[in-house]
Amino acid sequence: MAMGSIADTLWDVVICGTGLQQSLLALSLSRSGKNILHIDPNDYYGGAEAAFSLQEAESWVDRLATEDKGLFRSASITKPDVTGLSFPRAYSLALAPQLIHARSELLSQLVSSRAYRQVEFLAVGSFYIFKAPLGPDQQPSLVRIPSTREDVFSTTAISAKAKRGLMKFLKFVLDYHSPEQRDAWKPFADKPLVDFLQEHFKMDAELKTYIITLTLSLDGRISTEDGLAIIQRHLTSMGHFGPGFAALYPKWGGISEIAQVACRAGAVGGAVYMLDTGIKSMATAADEIELELSSGDKVKTKLLVRGDEKVGDGPSISRLVAVVGSSLKSLFESTIEGAPTPCVAVVALPAGSLTVSGEATTSPVYVFAHSSGTGECPNGQSVLYLTTMATSNAREVLNSALGSFLSAMEQDQAPQCLYQLYYEQAAGVKQSRLDELTLDLPGPSLSLSMDDSMLKHVREAWQKVVGETVDDAEYMVFTDREPVDDDDYE
Amino acid sequence: MADQGGSNHGIARTSRTRTEEQRQKDLERIKDYRDLEDQVRAHAAKNDFSADVFALTSKLLRLNPEYYTVWNVRRRCLISGLLSKPSPGSSPSKASPTSSPTATTTTSSAECSSSLSTETPPAPECPTTGKSGTTAETEADKEDEEQKKQQNKEQDQQNDQQILQKELHFTIPLLLESPKCYWIWSYRLWILKQVIERLSVPVARKIWEEELGLTSKMLLRDQRNFHAWGYRRHVVEQLESPALEGKSLVESEFEFTTKKIEQNLSNFSAWHSRSKLIPRLLDERNADDEARKAFFEEELNKIGEAINVGPDDQSLWYYHQFLMLNLVSFVGHPTITPAFTQEERVTYLQREIEGIQELLEDYDDAKLIYEALFDYTLYLCQLQERKPNEQEEEDLKSWLAQLKKLDPMRSGRWADLERDLGLRVVEEA
């Protein structure tokens, strides 16, 4: 690390933004000995994947009101006239509450880079389907989605024949790369998975709903190729780190926690961090860029890496973050002996299960329920993240979903909502772009489960900084800086 | 952690991987081990089972729990001195006999001299032989003797309890590392036997109940550890025995197999245990014919649901066969439904055959289904004391053809069946 002012150093790379991808880049470079300046115009870490206290959420909403063209829009906060909301720092509301499957590449990289030690991972428990009430005086209910053989055995919600169909599908998916299975699904690769399930497995509507929910598809029309990949990842992740769960969630705010840990590793490795600092102007010379920072400093660097903030192709999402005054304990029960208590539960309200303004919904609503075990709210409360495709009445859809979900929780009184944050997020750009000495990493993913495909862009950026001669087998493979006592047993 | 493959059902057994760097360290460790071993053997050869030797066995067994001779040395250390000597003719768990409450000098000196000869630390208190040689003792003296004896006994028990519990504790980390080592389990059993012999019934019972808890934990770690299952059966037997004032645990054990099955359908040991518990379960419930029939149907449903999602799982088909044999082979041993009429047996068997045929709609390449259909059709014929009719012969041939296709490794077996039953299967091109 260079002593003296930051203007004196020719930086190997200036990274702008501390979103997940830029932070992972900092992590990947943390043992490289390169001169790294990592800045962020925000006064917090995490960028589009940050987690906010109530105060920070309010500032964020205010700021968005003045901006027009970013990825986030139409943000607003509603505080119902009830008591129970705790002080602002008691909350950590995640902008990216994505769950991470146990078999994801991201986790392997966090392990090999040793950064995983700084993150507390919690188990994601059951996936449920919301069932609308059967009659006018009936309550709605939640049905658990079976995803293991033992689940299917125990459930009473499916007929024997349907169970056989489900087992055959699960067996198919686990092996879907083999030549025999490929012949079956290749013709449907780009077509919706629902069609393949209908044609090849003659699946009834209910089973199709279970399967599509496991993919967390936002429009319910995920392609066969993508859908099979996610389901296989889900199934092979089940039990991978312990019985009873297929995915993990970082405590204290989800992806933001990973971004923070990655930046911390970058700092330990010598990178200089400056928050509240953006780029005012830039000038590209032959083999270096000169940047004028908002702090007034002028710095020179060989490479500038940013996150692309343009709106890309693809549908937007609407999200409602709701704090409720109940622990929702029944959602977070572990179903298997020896399994950790889950802190996240997924409830899907399939297309058609809600009626809003007289019309049935045409795309699913996903509710990610977080217990206070996530550190995102105080004991006795929970945080709900509701997501659906952004349409003209998405806000009403989410409100309706919230109401229906709470009434399905089977309490004497439906739990009260204490706070609501609403916003829309546009799809980002999906590819990296290198323009002379500036590399723009893709925009943030809208996927509800961690999408490993973004990792290759980080890796490419890393290769650009360290040069072609460095073997990429070393990528994200570090040893502990200090000896650590490894506990091999649970 | 290294995966030992088939013998461990994929449950990792810890093993140390060596780099070249560690080789030197290992050579040193081998030397230390050999020294330790030599010391223990030297002491044992001299009949020296003192506390020092005991400590040496601790070190050695931590390095190698499979060294059964050393476990024996440890046992001898305990018997020779660390554990109390049982007083002649009495044991704490039985009612104390009224024999010889008075300690005559000869008896006491015999006790003392026997303990002295093994050169061990604190032998139980014995009255000094040099005490005044009064030949007649007063009533007050006798009462004092009684009290002292009682106090000694209690002290002994407390001392023994501590030692025995420490021994159980000692084996735990060894078991975690080598959960299938016979010698560790055997030592634990010996200690637990000492618990019954030396400690009061309530104390002994509590320790044995904890043992039951331990087997549950072991079975959580590896559901198919057959040592743990056999061991569990032994623990249950002891808990039910009069020595521990026990009563039957058959209901809770049956429930335990249910839980294990729900966690993992492929648990052969759980299904097997279940089948072994059923006769006693029904007897203890005083189940009448109605209750037995209901129970039988419930079991059929359960195994049916399991096979419905796991048609390739052999343990499930074994259990199903156990239920079918209950219908077919009922002479000379207890069955679930002894009162079933011939008609009822036939009906159930036919129903099962039909139900299994339905599975073929979706699982047309599961060989165990064809085997079951083949076997059960023959059971039906056996039950009705007849040969297969025309339709059945066609079915048998077609199932056999499937089996030949799906399981070519056993072609010899299919050929034998073909010949024995006089079926000639036409092979499809």
Boltz contact constraints between the chains, C-beta under 6 A:
constraints:
  - contact:
      token1: [A, 149]
      token2: [B, 309]
      max_distance: 6.0
  - contact:
      token1: [A, 150]
      token2: [B, 265]
      max_distance: 6.0
  - contact:
      token1: [A, 152]
      token2: [B, 309]
      max_distance: 6.0
  - contact:
      token1: [A, 153]
      token2: [B, 305]
      max_distance: 6.0
  - contact:
      token1: [A, 153]
      token2: [B, 306]
      max_distance: 6.0
  - contact:
      token1: [A, 153]
      token2: [B, 309]
      max_distance: 6.0
  - contact:
      token1: [A, 160]
      token2: [B, 308]
      max_distance: 6.0
  - contact:
      token1: [A, 163]
      token2: [B, 308]
      max_distance: 6.0
  - contact:
      token1: [A, 163]
      token2: [B, 309]
      max_distance: 6.0
  - contact:
      token1: [A, 164]
      token2: [B, 362]
      max_distance: 6.0
  - contact:
      token1: [A, 167]
      token2: [B, 309]
      max_distance: 6.0
  - contact:
      token1: [A, 338]
      token2: [B, 220]
      max_distance: 6.0
